[in-house]
Structures are given as structure tokens and as C-alpha cells.
Amino acid sequence: MNFKLLSSLLALFTFVSCASETKYHSMSASLINTNDKTDTATFGTGCFWCTEAIFDELNGVLKVTSGYSGGTVPNPTYEEVCKGNTGHAECVQVVYEPEKITYDELLEVFWQVHDPTSLNRQGADVGTQYRSAVFYHNKEQKEKAEHYKEELNKSGAFNKPIVTEITAFNKFYPAEDYHQEYYLNNKNNNPYCAVVIRPKLEKFQKVFASKLKRK
């Protein structure tokens, strides 16, 4: 990844005023309850095991749930999604406190923790279920995601065009229980955690050290 990305994003933060008083309603009810002091973001970055572990580290993030969104099959199973016929993407639903972390900051993390130029693929994981996606919950999220995508393409932050899908959120289906907090529960006994997730998590922790929860 080109390190111009980080500086480009920081410059772009001035695009949308955080003081906007416009209130938008969710386009569809989420399976996670929120209130006026919280908001919800839904991202697809490939395997949700990695993504959940990363977003859960951020200060201001209250809950990260692994699941499926963007498809047509109701209540899909992991096996069905893996076959690539449901239309769903593996994604995470992030409940956060906007007073502590903004949607812009979540997008900053989103763009940097996966390859948004890889169509229907992240590393060795191949299929539409691993596509890069932003499922926006309101007009403001849509405008920000589209703006950053456009500006990042113009800036040359990546060597190839961004192919991230930016689509209206419809429904989110939580994944099976064994997928939730996968890294936390399996980091000492699953080689995938040690070989794939841990290096990504450690790199993320160094880059975003100022945004992490205090332990």
C-alpha cells in the first residue's frame, strides 16, 4: 500500500463538517439496537474474522458483529454464503459512539485494512462473498464513502482503481456463534489466526495506535 493513502485521508477529513445538524434515519432496521448516542456502520473487507478483530480494537466502538449482507437469501448459513450463490458478502456490523470515533475515521480504517482494488478477492479468499463493500445506512454515509473513493482514486493512493461496492444497507444477518470474536477465542489454537490475522492486527495497531482502546 502507498503511504500517500494516510495523508490523503487526513486531508479529506475536512470535506464533511462534523457539526452538521441534519438527522438521517436508517434505511432499514438493523438486528442490533442503537440509540441517539450511537450509530451503525456496515463494511465488507473479505474474511470477517480479520475485520472483526481490527474494528473491535478502536476506541468508541461498542460492538462488532460478524455476519452477512448485500444478498437476496434470507437467514443464510456460512456454508451457503461460501458457495457464492446467495449474493451476500462477509461483513461486520459496527456499533459506535460518534462522539468518540467518527464515520470518517471508520472509513479511514476500512480503506487501509484490506485491498479495495481487488475484485471479489482478498488474498487467497476468492468469491463475491469476499468483495469490498460499504453498506451505507443513510445519505451522509453514502456521500462520504463515495467522496473518499473518488478522491483516493484521483490521488493515486492505490496502484489500481478502487472497486469497492457502495450500496444501500438492507438487512444484516449475524453469522453463526462460532464466528463471533473468532480471533479472541481461537488465537492460540488456530494456525490461521497466527499466520493471517495476527500480523494484520499488529500492523493495524502500530498505524492506528492513537485510536485504540486503552487496556
N, C-alpha and C positions, 0 to 999 in steps of 0.2 A: 504494500500500500504506500502511496505517495504521502509524505508527511505534510504536503500542502493542504491535505484534507482538513486537518485540525485547525489550522489558521483560517482556512476558508470558512469553516463552520462558525468559528468565533466571530468573524466579521459579519456573517449573515444573521447573527442573533439580533441585530438592530432592526431587522426587517419588520417584525411584528411587535407592536407595543404590548408589554405585559400588563399595562394598565387598562386595557380595553374592558369596557363595562358590558359589552354585548354578551348575552347569555344564550347558548345554543343547547337544545335538548338532544339526547342520544337518539340516533336514528332507529334503534331497536333495543329492546330491553336485554341487558346482559344477564347472565346467570350469577353474576357477582353483584351484591348490593353496594351502592355507593351513596354518599350524601353530598351536601353542598361544599364540604371541605375536602372532598376527594374527587378524582377524575379517573377515567379509564383509557388505556391505550392498548391496541392490539397489533402485534408485529409478527411477521413470519421471516425467519432468518435461517431456515434449514432445520436441522435437528433441534427439537425443543429442549433436550437435556442440557445442551450447552447454553442456550439462550436464557433459560430459567435461572441457572446458576449465576449468570452475569448480572441480569437485571435485579436479582434479589439482593445484590451487594450494595445497591445505590441508596444513599440516604434520601428519605422521603418516599421510598417505595414501600408500601404496606403489604402487598401480597402479589405473588406471581404464580399464575396457574398455567400449566401446560395443557394444550388442547388442540382443537381443530376448528378451522373457519374457512369461509370462502367457497364452500361446495354446495351440493344440492341434496346429498343424502342425509337425512336426519339421524341423530344419535349414532354416528359411525364408530366402529371399533378400530383399534390400531391396525389390525390385520387388513381391514377393508381399505383404510387410508393408504397403507403401504403398497397396495396393488395399483394405486393411481387412478382408480375409476370413480372416486367419489367427488372429485373436484376440490376437495379440502386441502388446505396447506397445514402442515405442522406449525403451530404458532404459540405465542404466550399472550395471556391477558394480564396486563399490569395495572393494578390499582395503586394510585399515588396521591401525594399531597402537593398540589400546585404551589403552595406557599414555600415548600422545601425544595422541590425539583420541578422544573417546567417541562412542558411537552417538547420545547426546543431542545432541552438537554437530553431528554429521552431519545429524540431523533439523532442527536449527535452520537450517542452510544450506538444506536441502531445502525447508522451508516458505517461505523468503524469496526463492529464486531463480526461482520460477515462480508462476503463478496457480493455486492449488489449488481455486478456486471455479469454474473454467471446465470444463464437462463436455465431454470429448473434443475439446478445443481448446486451443491455446496460440498466441495471436496470430493470424497468418494461416494457421497449420497446423491443419487440421481433419480429424478422423477418430479412431476408437477407438485407433489406434496412437499418438496424442499425448495419451492420458489421463494424469491424475495418479495415480501408484501407488506404494505401498510394498509390496515383496515381502519379507515377513519370513522370516528363517531359523531363528528359534527363538521360544520363548514370551516371552522377555524383550523382544525386538524388537517383537513383536506388541502386548504390553501398553503399551510406551512410545509406539508410533505411535498407538494408539487413544486413549491418555490425552491426548496433545498435541492430537490432532484435536478431541477433546471439549472440552478446556479453551480452545482457540483459538476454537472456535465460541461458547462461553459468554462469552469476553472481548470479543467484537466486534472482534477484530483485523482481520477482513475484513468487507467490506460485504455479502457474501453467504455462505451456508453452504458449508463445505468439502465437496467431492465426491470427495476422494481415495479411491481404492480401496486397501484394506489386505487383502492376500491372501497366503496361504502360498506361499513360494517353491517352485517345482517344478524347472524347468530353465532354464538361460540359454544362449542361442546367440550367440556373438560375431558381430558384424557383419563384413562384408567388410573386407579390409585397408585399402582406401582411406578407410574411415570412421574408422579409429583415428588418434588425435592429429590430427584433421582441422584444427582451428584452427591448431595449431602448424605444420602442413605447408602450409596454404593462406592464412594470414592476409594475405599480401602480394599474392595474385593472384586471390582470390575476393571479389567485392563483398559477398556475404552475410556474410563474416567481418567486414568493416569496418562494415557498416551495422547488423547484428543482434548478432553475437557480441561484438565489441569493446566496445560501450557497456555491455552487461550485465556483462562481465568487469570493466571498470573500476569500475563501481558496486559490484560484489561486493568488489573489492579494497579499496575505501575502508571499507566497512562491517565487513569481517572482517580488517582489517589485522593484528590481533594473532594471528590464527590461520594466517597464511600461511607457506609455506616461505621460509627465508632464501636469497636469491640472491647 
